[in-house]
Amino acid sequence: MNASLIFVIYIRCVMTANSSAPYKLTTAELDQALQLHESFVAGLLQGRRATLVQCDLSGVDLSHRNLSKADLTGTRFRRALLKRTGFREANCFVADLSAANLVRADFSGADLRGASFRGAILDQAILAGADLREAAVMRYDGQDITPETRKTDFSAAHATGADLADTRLGGTVMLRADFADARLRGADLRNADLRGANFTGAVLEGADLGGANLGGAILRGALMRGAKLERAVFTGADLTRAALDDAALTCAEIADAVRIEYRPLSQEDMA
């Protein structure tokens, strides 16, 4: 694909930003754009960065492809098959990845502000260092421009064993998401909505949970030493065998949580 075709794809996709339907690339256009982009990532002279802004890639199979550093602003990946796909340092601002299969996908350092992962499968995915804060966007209805915010949404997502270390998740919505055994060491979860989420066995050491709502969340066996809990809500949360700092065990924030302290089995228990 030559530079003029890249320009045509870019213009077509961007033009749909003001319409109700994002542009859906043909199979040939997408294949050629991906080939050129992968050459770009490899540092080859004939490579060109993929700029697929506001395009509709719903249902496509891009497993094992490399979209690192691509511009995927507002791109729609609904129900796409993206297993082991590379998105390192990609611009996925307000992208729609709802119900996508993202098993072992790599979003390290990506801009995922305002992205939707509702119902997505992110088992063993890597999001370390990604920016997942809410996004500030401008909506144009043909007459007026209205500012609004869009929260990054992991509602009902399945992300067991995912790596979210040092991610910025302030204000993120994770209603009933499954993050069992996920690594969130040092993650910024301030004011996040984590109600009903499963963090069984998750690593939350050094995470900032200030102002987060963990009502009804499951944190069984979670490692939470060094976590900041100021103003966090734990009403009905299950902290069975969670590893907390001694001071945190008596703090007001977890007074309404379910806490069952671990103790070794006695001889009577084993009798």
C-alpha positions in Angstrom: 0.0 0.0 0.0 1.4 3.4 -1.0 1.3 6.7 1.0 -1.8 7.9 -0.8 -3.8 4.9 0.3 -2.6 5.4 3.8 -3.9 9.0 3.6 -7.2 7.9 2.1 -7.7 5.4 5.0 -6.9 8.1 7.5 -9.2 10.6 6.0 -12.1 8.1 5.6 -11.7 7.1 9.3 -11.5 10.6 10.6 -14.4 11.9 8.5 -16.6 9.4 10.3 -15.8 11.0 13.6 -18.7 13.4 12.8 -21.0 10.7 11.6 -22.9 7.9 13.5 -21.0 5.0 11.9 -17.2 4.6 12.1 -15.5 3.6 8.8 -15.1 -0.1 8.2 -11.9 -1.0 6.3 -11.9 -3.6 3.6 -9.9 -6.7 4.3 -7.3 -5.6 1.7 -6.9 -2.1 3.2 -6.5 -3.6 6.7 -4.0 -6.2 5.7 -1.9 -3.7 3.8 -2.0 -1.1 6.6 -0.9 -3.8 9.1 2.0 -5.0 6.9 3.3 -1.4 6.6 2.9 -0.8 10.3 4.7 -3.9 11.3 7.6 -2.8 9.0 7.5 0.6 10.7 7.7 -1.1 14.2 10.7 -3.2 12.9 12.4 0.1 11.8 12.3 -0.6 8.1 12.4 2.4 5.7 9.3 1.3 3.8 7.3 1.1 7.0 4.4 3.5 7.8 2.7 4.0 11.2 -0.9 2.8 11.2 -3.3 5.7 11.7 -6.7 4.0 12.1 -8.6 6.7 13.8 -12.4 6.1 14.4 -12.4 2.9 12.4 -14.6 -0.1 12.9 -12.6 -3.3 13.4 -15.3 -5.2 15.2 -15.0 -8.9 14.9 -11.7 -9.0 13.1 -9.0 -11.5 14.0 -5.7 -9.7 14.6 -4.2 -12.3 17.0 -0.4 -12.2 17.2 -0.3 -9.0 15.0 1.8 -6.0 16.2 0.0 -2.7 16.6 2.5 -1.2 18.9 2.6 2.6 18.7 -0.3 2.7 16.3 -2.9 5.5 16.5 -6.1 3.7 17.3 -8.0 6.7 18.7 -11.7 5.8 19.0 -11.2 2.6 17.1 -14.0 0.0 17.6 -12.7 -3.5 18.4 -16.0 -5.0 19.6 -15.8 -8.8 19.9 -12.5 -8.8 18.0 -10.1 -11.7 18.4 -6.8 -10.1 19.7 -5.0 -12.9 21.5 -1.3 -12.0 22.0 -1.7 -8.9 19.9 0.9 -6.2 20.6 -0.4 -2.7 21.6 2.7 -1.4 23.3 2.6 2.4 23.6 -0.3 2.5 21.2 -2.8 5.4 21.3 -6.1 3.7 22.2 -7.8 6.8 23.6 -11.5 6.1 24.0 -11.2 2.9 22.0 -14.0 0.3 22.3 -12.7 -3.1 23.1 -15.9 -4.5 24.7 -16.3 -8.3 24.6 -12.9 -8.6 22.8 -10.7 -11.6 23.4 -7.5 -10.0 24.6 -5.8 -13.1 26.2 -2.1 -12.3 26.7 -2.4 -9.0 24.7 0.3 -6.5 25.5 -0.8 -2.9 26.3 2.4 -1.9 28.1 2.6 1.9 28.3 -0.5 2.4 26.1 -2.8 5.4 26.3 -6.1 3.7 27.2 -7.9 6.7 28.7 -11.7 6.3 28.4 -11.4 2.9 26.7 -14.1 0.3 27.2 -13.2 -3.2 28.2 -16.8 -4.2 29.2 -17.1 -8.0 29.1 -13.6 -8.4 27.5 -11.3 -11.3 28.3 -8.0 -10.1 29.5 -6.5 -13.2 31.1 -2.7 -12.9 31.4 -2.8 -9.6 29.5 -0.1 -7.0 30.2 -1.2 -3.4 30.9 1.8 -2.4 33.0 2.4 1.3 33.0 -0.7 2.0 30.9 -2.8 5.2 31.3 -6.3 4.1 32.2 -7.7 7.3 33.7 -10.9 8.9 32.6 -10.8 10.8 29.3 -11.9 14.4 28.6 -13.7 14.5 25.2 -15.6 17.0 23.1 -18.9 15.8 21.6 -20.2 17.5 18.4 -23.8 17.0 17.5 -23.8 19.0 14.3 -24.5 22.2 16.0 -23.0 22.4 19.5 -19.7 21.2 21.0 -20.2 19.8 24.5 -17.4 18.7 26.8 -17.8 15.4 28.7 -15.7 12.8 30.5 -15.6 9.2 29.7 -14.5 6.7 32.3 -12.4 3.7 31.4 -14.7 0.7 31.9 -13.8 -2.9 32.9 -17.3 -3.9 34.0 -17.8 -7.7 33.9 -14.3 -8.1 32.3 -12.4 -11.3 33.0 -8.7 -10.5 33.7 -7.3 -13.3 35.8 -3.5 -13.1 36.2 -3.3 -9.8 34.3 -0.4 -7.5 34.9 -1.6 -3.9 35.8 1.5 -2.9 37.9 2.0 0.8 38.1 -1.1 1.6 36.0 -3.1 4.8 36.4 -6.6 3.7 37.1 -8.0 6.7 38.8 -11.8 6.8 38.5 -12.0 3.6 36.5 -15.1 1.4 36.6 -14.6 -2.2 37.4 -18.0 -3.4 38.5 -18.1 -7.2 39.0 -14.9 -7.6 37.1 -12.7 -10.6 37.8 -9.1 -9.7 38.6 -8.2 -12.8 40.5 -4.4 -13.3 40.9 -3.9 -10.1 38.9 -0.8 -8.0 39.7 -1.7 -4.4 40.6 1.4 -3.5 42.7 1.7 0.3 42.9 -1.4 0.9 40.8 -3.3 4.2 41.2 -6.9 3.2 41.9 -8.1 6.4 43.6 -11.8 6.9 43.4 -12.3 3.8 41.2 -15.6 1.9 41.3 -14.6 -1.7 42.3 -18.0 -2.8 43.7 -18.5 -6.6 43.5 -15.1 -7.1 41.8 -13.1 -10.2 42.5 -9.5 -9.6 43.6 -8.9 -13.0 45.1 -5.1 -13.6 45.5 -4.4 -10.3 43.7 -1.2 -8.3 44.5 -2.2 -4.8 45.6 0.9 -4.0 47.5 1.6 -0.3 47.5 -1.6 0.4 45.5 -3.5 3.7 46.2 -7.1 2.9 46.9 -7.9 6.3 48.3 -11.6 7.0 47.9 -12.2 3.8 45.9 -15.5 2.0 46.4 -14.9 -1.7 47.1 -18.4 -2.5 48.5 -19.0 -6.2 48.2 -15.6 -6.8 46.6 -13.8 -10.1 47.1 -10.2 -9.7 48.4 -9.6 -13.2 49.8 -5.9 -13.8 50.2 -5.0 -10.5 48.5 -1.6 -9.0 49.2 -2.3 -5.4 50.4 0.7 -4.4 52.5 1.5 -0.8 52.0 -1.8 -0.1 50.2 -3.3 3.3 50.9 -6.9 3.0 52.1 -7.9 6.6 53.1 -11.6 7.2 52.5 -12.0 3.9 50.7 -15.3 2.0 51.2 -15.2 -1.7 52.1 -18.8 -2.2 53.1 -19.5 -6.0 52.8 -16.1 -6.6 51.2 -14.5 -10.0 51.9 -11.0 -9.6 53.3 -10.6 -13.2 54.4 -6.9 -13.9 54.9 -5.9 -10.7 53.1 -2.4 -9.5 54.0 -2.7 -6.0 55.4 -0.5 -3.8 57.5 -1.1 -4.0 61.2 -2.4 -0.4 61.3 -4.8 -1.1 58.4 -6.5 -3.9 60.4 -7.9 -1.4 62.8 -8.6 1.5 60.5 -12.1 2.9 60.2 -12.2 2.3 56.5 -12.5 -1.5 56.8 -14.7 -1.6 59.9 -17.7 -2.8 57.8 -15.7 -5.4 55.8 -15.9 -9.2 56.4 -12.6 -10.1 58.0 -11.6 -13.6 59.0 -8.1 -13.8 60.4 -5.9 -16.6 59.3 -4.8 -19.0 62.0 -2.9 -22.4 61.7 -5.0 -25.5 62.1 -4.9 -26.8 65.6 -4.8 -30.5 66.6 -8.5 -30.3 67.5 -9.3 -29.0 64.0 -7.5 -32.0 62.5 -9.0 -34.5 64.8 
